[in-house]
Amino acid sequence: RIAYASCAKFDVLAPVYFPMNCDVRVVDIDTTLRQAGAVRTLTPRTDLLPRGSRTLAPSWTRDGKSVVFFGEVGSDVHLWRVWLGGERHPERVELAGSPALHPATGASHDRLVFSRYEWDDHLYRFNEGRHAEQIAASSSFETDPHFSPDGRRLAFASGRSGHVTIWVADAAVAGAYQLTRDTSHWQGSIAFDAADDRGSVQIWTIDARGGTPRQITSGSGNHSVPTWSHDGKWIYYSADGASGRDLWRVPIAGGAPEQLTRTGSGFVGIESADGKS
């Protein structure tokens, strides 16, 4: 038998080719390494491992009855164990803690080795002639800050709720409030990009005081890295295409998207202050 990870798509915008929407699967093989049975998916979708999560790096236990892998849901990364016969529900390997990934098991002893990583970004404010000052701090991380047009508020992504969501803080004080509450996908870039029910990344907007997110794009492929026009009437974004990624824009009031580049290398579009470039 061979256990492997099967991923529905890859995020080409990530620093490395980033697999997404993955499942752990197993297939029987014969002595010539040819398929000898039906492919079975071992990772059922549950509240803890929802659709769109990454389940990667499977490793067999010594008795061959179960597989250990790592599952990533937003900022939550744990090791999991699943049984071939399906007689038990998938179990999280709590002794490994979080974040834990890339497990490997011993062939001669019941031993498990795995990797752990730590990163902890924070936001800082700088004024000329003064030391940098940390703002909107938490025990988690803060990243991707964007000022409001009047410069009084700051929107950013944070994992302080246990999942990566959008938060807003007064630029002059320490407090922050949560703006979005989706718990299954990474959210970033105000307006922000997040996966829809099909697992495709789309562009969304939300009122600065909170409320229900409004989906702006809905086409096939991934739409990400949104930026606003200077007059607030358009959102620029990057989208998948046959020749790579190109820049598009869509009117915020509704209407058909417009393709702006055709080079297959458009990553992020930023409009000039006068709106001419």
Secondary structure as the mmCIF struct_conf table of DSSP 4:
data_model
#
loop_
_struct_conf.conf_type_id
_struct_conf.id
_struct_conf.beg_label_comp_id
_struct_conf.beg_label_asym_id
_struct_conf.beg_label_seq_id
_struct_conf.end_label_comp_id
_struct_conf.end_label_asym_id
_struct_conf.end_label_seq_id
STRN STRN1 ILE A 2 ASP A 11
TURN_TY1_P TURN_TY1_P1 VAL A 12 LEU A 13
BEND BEND1 ALA A 14 VAL A 16
STRN STRN2 PHE A 18 VAL A 27
STRN STRN3 ILE A 29 ILE A 29
TURN_TY1_P TURN_TY1_P2 THR A 31 THR A 32
BEND BEND2 LEU A 33 LEU A 33
STRN STRN4 GLN A 35 GLN A 35
BEND BEND3 GLY A 37 GLY A 37
STRN STRN5 ARG A 40 THR A 41
BEND BEND4 ASP A 47 LEU A 49
TURN_TY1_P TURN_TY1_P3 ARG A 51 GLY A 52
STRN STRN6 ARG A 54 TRP A 60
TURN_TY1_P TURN_TY1_P4 ARG A 62 ASP A 63
BEND BEND5 GLY A 64 LYS A 65
STRN STRN7 SER A 66 VAL A 73
TURN_TY1_P TURN_TY1_P5 GLY A 74 SER A 75
STRN STRN8 ASP A 76 TRP A 83
TURN_TY1_P TURN_TY1_P6 LEU A 84 GLY A 85
BEND BEND6 ARG A 88 ARG A 88
STRN STRN9 GLU A 91 ARG A 92
HELX_RH_3T_P HELX_RH_3T_P1 GLU A 94 ALA A 96
BEND BEND7 SER A 98 PRO A 99
STRN STRN10 ALA A 100 THR A 105
BEND BEND8 ALA A 107 ASP A 110
STRN STRN11 LEU A 112 ARG A 116
STRN STRN12 LEU A 123 ARG A 125
TURN_TY1_P TURN_TY1_P7 GLU A 128 GLY A 129
BEND BEND9 ARG A 130 ARG A 130
STRN STRN13 GLU A 133 ILE A 135
BEND BEND10 ALA A 136 ALA A 136
BEND BEND11 SER A 139 SER A 140
STRN STRN14 GLU A 142 PHE A 147
TURN_TY1_P TURN_TY1_P8 PRO A 149 ASP A 150
BEND BEND12 GLY A 151 ARG A 152
STRN STRN15 ARG A 153 SER A 158
TURN_TY1_P TURN_TY1_P9 ARG A 160 SER A 161
BEND BEND13 GLY A 162 HIS A 163
STRN STRN16 THR A 165 ASP A 170
TURN_TY1_P TURN_TY1_P10 ALA A 171 ALA A 172
BEND BEND14 VAL A 173 ALA A 174
STRN STRN17 ALA A 176 GLN A 178
BEND BEND15 SER A 184 HIS A 185
STRN STRN18 GLY A 188 GLY A 188
TURN_TY1_P TURN_TY1_P11 SER A 189 ALA A 191
STRN STRN19 PHE A 192 ALA A 195
TURN_TY1_P TURN_TY1_P12 ASP A 197 ARG A 198
BEND BEND16 GLY A 199 GLY A 199
STRN STRN20 VAL A 201 THR A 205
TURN_TY1_P TURN_TY1_P13 ALA A 208 ARG A 209
STRN STRN21 ARG A 214 GLN A 215
BEND BEND17 GLY A 219 GLY A 221
STRN STRN22 HIS A 223 TRP A 228
TURN_TY1_P TURN_TY1_P14 HIS A 230 ASP A 231
BEND BEND18 GLY A 232 LYS A 233
STRN STRN23 TRP A 234 GLY A 241
TURN_TY1_P TURN_TY1_P15 ALA A 242 SER A 243
STRN STRN24 GLY A 244 PRO A 251
TURN_TY1_P TURN_TY1_P16 ILE A 252 ALA A 253
BEND BEND19 GLY A 254 GLY A 254
STRN STRN25 GLU A 258 GLN A 259
BEND BEND20 THR A 263 GLY A 264
STRN STRN26 SER A 265 SER A 265
TURN_TY1_P TURN_TY1_P17 ALA A 273 ASP A 274
BEND BEND21 GLY A 275 GLY A 275
#
